[in-house]
Amino acid sequence: MAVNIHSPEGLFDSSHKLFRLYNAYSIASGHVRSVSPLDLFPLHVFPTLVLGDLNLHHSLSDPLRIMSAYELYISGPYFTQASDNSFALLNTPGVFTRFPFTHSHRPGVLDLAFANIALFPFFTSWNPSLPPTGSDHAALSLVFSTPLLRSIPATPDWKRTDWTRAGPPLRAFTPQAPPAFPSPHTLDHWFDLNLSKVTHVLTSNTPTKRPSSHSKPWWNADLSTLRRISYHTTRLRRKDLTSPKAERLARNTYFKAIQVAKRLH
């Protein structure tokens, strides 16, 4: 099923006036699936989201699963087609989306979400923690927003910490004695209590800063290097100076590193 959403003012405060959503339910039919890779991942210049129960097992979405040659044979063309048309997987790798009601089957990752390169910059989060619906599939939430309109929280500016005032109370700080017979709850309470005293001294003597709306606090030097490699490989591919596999590998490595950096941040 394909749904077109038109936005005369521009989607996510951008120049894109069309957003397309593909919602697929792919079932097994012999050695193929009912929805082909070409139909599932078309090449569009406008923001496109592909999601649904694709009935596929792949190491990118479920890295801890031991994949059989048959599973990789079935799922490989889909992930290859997605990469060739600049679609990035939005799932957090290894987080299950299906929990069978029987003990004879293990949980798995069957519900997948992909965003093409026009939509990926607006991606904020992928979350499987919605309330249960009675199905064996987890209810998922995807959040997209305009990067320039996201509220950037103020953070401590550690370079301007007043150590003249913060130093003496930190040096004089003595943690309270831990509980004699600790339980997990009392140990957590003891640790949080002592930690809060230390952080209060630090934050009360450190001014805050609010980064520019154009800044990316999760960005790092490694991402800059991977971006240069990805763009350079794409240019070489256009001149037939490298293979499609090398271009795909560079692009996937770059997109995956962005997801990891955002998640860690």
C-alpha positions in Angstrom: 0.0 0.0 0.0 1.4 3.4 -1.0 0.1 6.6 0.6 1.0 10.1 -0.7 1.0 13.0 1.7 1.1 16.5 0.0 2.3 19.5 1.9 1.9 22.8 0.0 4.0 24.6 2.5 6.8 22.1 2.3 7.3 18.9 4.4 9.2 19.4 7.7 9.7 23.1 6.7 11.7 21.9 3.6 11.3 22.3 -0.1 9.8 18.8 -0.5 6.0 19.0 -1.1 5.4 15.3 -1.4 6.0 12.5 1.1 5.3 8.9 0.2 4.7 6.0 2.7 5.0 2.4 1.6 3.3 0.0 4.1 4.0 -3.6 3.1 3.1 -7.0 4.3 5.3 -9.5 2.6 4.5 -13.2 2.9 6.6 -16.3 1.9 5.7 -18.0 -1.3 8.2 -20.7 -2.0 11.6 -19.3 -2.4 10.4 -15.7 -2.9 8.4 -13.1 -1.1 5.1 -11.6 -2.2 6.6 -8.1 -2.5 9.6 -7.8 -4.7 12.7 -5.6 -3.9 12.1 -3.4 -6.9 8.6 -2.6 -5.8 9.5 -2.1 -2.2 12.5 0.3 -2.7 11.9 2.6 -5.7 14.3 5.4 -6.5 12.6 8.7 -5.5 14.0 12.2 -5.0 11.2 13.1 -2.5 11.1 11.8 1.1 10.0 8.1 1.2 9.4 5.8 4.1 9.2 2.0 3.7 7.9 -0.1 6.6 6.0 -3.2 7.4 6.2 -6.9 8.2 8.7 -7.9 5.5 9.2 -11.4 6.8 13.0 -11.1 6.3 15.9 -12.1 8.5 19.2 -10.2 7.9 22.3 -9.6 10.0 21.9 -5.8 9.7 18.6 -5.8 11.6 19.3 -8.9 13.9 23.1 -9.2 14.3 23.0 -11.7 17.1 20.9 -14.2 15.1 22.8 -17.0 13.3 21.6 -16.6 9.7 21.3 -19.6 7.5 22.4 -19.4 3.8 18.7 -19.6 2.8 17.7 -16.6 5.0 20.6 -14.5 3.5 19.7 -15.7 0.0 16.1 -14.4 0.5 16.9 -11.2 2.4 20.1 -10.2 0.6 18.4 -8.7 -2.6 16.1 -6.5 -0.5 18.9 -5.0 1.6 21.0 -4.6 -1.5 18.2 -2.9 -3.4 17.6 -0.6 -0.4 21.3 0.4 -0.3 21.5 0.9 -4.1 18.6 3.4 -3.9 20.0 5.1 -0.8 17.6 3.7 1.8 18.9 3.5 5.4 17.5 1.0 8.0 16.0 2.9 10.9 15.6 -0.1 13.3 18.0 -0.3 16.3 20.0 -3.5 15.4 19.1 -6.4 17.6 15.9 -5.0 19.1 13.1 -7.5 18.6 9.8 -6.5 17.0 8.0 -9.9 17.1 7.5 -12.0 20.3 5.9 -15.4 19.4 3.2 -16.7 21.8 4.8 -20.2 21.7 8.1 -21.2 23.3 9.2 -23.2 20.3 10.1 -20.0 18.4 12.6 -17.3 19.3 11.8 -13.6 19.2 12.9 -11.9 16.0 13.1 -8.7 13.9 10.5 -8.9 11.2 9.1 -5.3 11.2 11.5 -3.1 9.4 11.6 0.6 8.6 13.7 2.3 5.9 14.1 6.0 5.0 15.6 7.2 1.8 18.3 9.8 1.7 15.7 12.6 1.3 13.9 11.6 4.5 16.8 10.4 6.6 17.9 13.9 7.8 14.5 14.4 9.5 14.6 11.1 11.4 14.6 11.5 15.2 13.9 8.2 16.8 12.6 4.6 16.4 10.9 3.2 19.5 9.3 -0.2 20.2 8.1 0.5 23.7 4.5 1.4 23.0 1.8 -0.5 25.0 1.0 -4.0 23.8 -1.8 -4.4 21.3 -2.6 -8.2 21.7 -0.6 -9.1 18.6 2.7 -11.0 18.7 4.2 -7.9 16.9 5.4 -5.0 19.0 3.8 -1.6 18.3 6.5 0.8 16.9 6.7 4.5 16.9 8.7 6.6 14.4 9.4 10.3 15.1 10.4 12.7 12.4 10.9 16.4 12.9 12.6 19.4 11.4 16.2 19.6 12.6 16.2 23.4 12.7 13.0 23.4 14.9 14.1 20.9 17.5 14.6 22.4 20.8 18.3 22.0 21.8 18.7 21.6 25.5 21.1 23.8 27.4 24.2 21.9 28.5 27.0 22.8 31.0 29.9 24.7 29.5 32.6 22.8 31.3 35.3 25.1 29.9 34.0 27.9 32.0 33.6 26.0 35.3 34.6 28.1 38.3 37.0 25.7 39.9 38.0 28.3 42.5 34.6 27.9 44.1 33.9 24.3 43.1 37.3 22.9 44.2 37.1 23.3 48.0 33.7 21.6 48.5 34.7 18.8 46.1 38.0 18.1 48.0 36.1 18.3 51.3 33.3 15.9 50.2 33.1 12.6 52.1 30.6 10.0 50.8 28.1 8.7 53.3 28.8 5.1 54.5 27.1 2.5 52.4 24.2 0.5 53.9 25.4 -2.4 56.1 23.1 -5.0 54.4 22.5 -3.5 51.0 19.8 -4.5 48.6 19.7 -3.4 44.9 17.3 -0.6 45.9 19.2 0.7 48.9 22.5 0.5 47.0 21.1 2.5 44.1 19.6 5.1 46.5 23.0 5.4 48.3 24.9 5.9 45.1 22.4 8.4 43.6 22.4 10.4 46.8 26.2 10.8 46.8 26.4 11.4 43.1 23.7 14.1 43.3 25.8 16.0 45.9 28.8 16.0 43.6 26.9 17.0 40.5 25.2 19.8 42.4 28.5 21.3 43.2 29.7 21.1 39.6 26.5 22.3 37.9 26.0 25.2 40.4 29.4 26.5 39.5 29.2 25.9 35.8 27.4 28.2 33.4 25.2 26.7 30.7 25.3 27.1 26.9 22.8 26.5 24.2 24.3 25.4 20.9 23.3 26.8 17.6 20.2 25.3 16.0 22.5 24.3 13.0 24.9 22.4 15.2 24.9 18.6 15.5 26.1 17.7 19.0 26.3 14.0 18.0 28.7 14.7 15.1 32.3 13.6 15.4 35.5 13.5 13.4 35.0 9.9 12.4 31.7 10.9 10.7 33.4 13.6 8.7 35.9 11.1 7.5 33.2 8.5 6.6 31.2 11.2 4.8 34.2 12.2 2.6 34.9 8.5 1.8 31.2 8.0 0.9 30.9 11.0 -1.3 34.3 10.3 -2.9 33.3 6.7 -3.7 30.0 7.9 -5.2 31.9 10.2 -7.5 34.2 7.4 -8.6 31.2 5.2 -9.2 29.6 7.8 -11.5 32.9 7.7 -13.6 32.9 3.9 -13.5 36.2 3.9 -11.6 35.0 1.7 -8.8 32.5 -1.1 -8.3 28.8 -0.8 -7.0 29.8 -3.0 -4.1 32.4 -0.5 -2.9 30.0 2.4 -3.2 27.3 0.4 -1.3 29.8 -0.5 1.4 30.9 3.1 1.9 27.4 4.4 2.0 26.1 1.8 4.5 29.1 2.3 6.8 28.4 6.1 6.8 24.7 5.7 7.5 25.2 3.1 10.2 27.8 5.3 11.9 25.3 8.2 12.0 22.7 6.0 13.7 25.3 4.8 16.2 26.4 8.3 17.0 22.9 9.6 17.5 22.0 6.6 19.7 25.1 7.0 21.9 24.5 10.8 22.2 
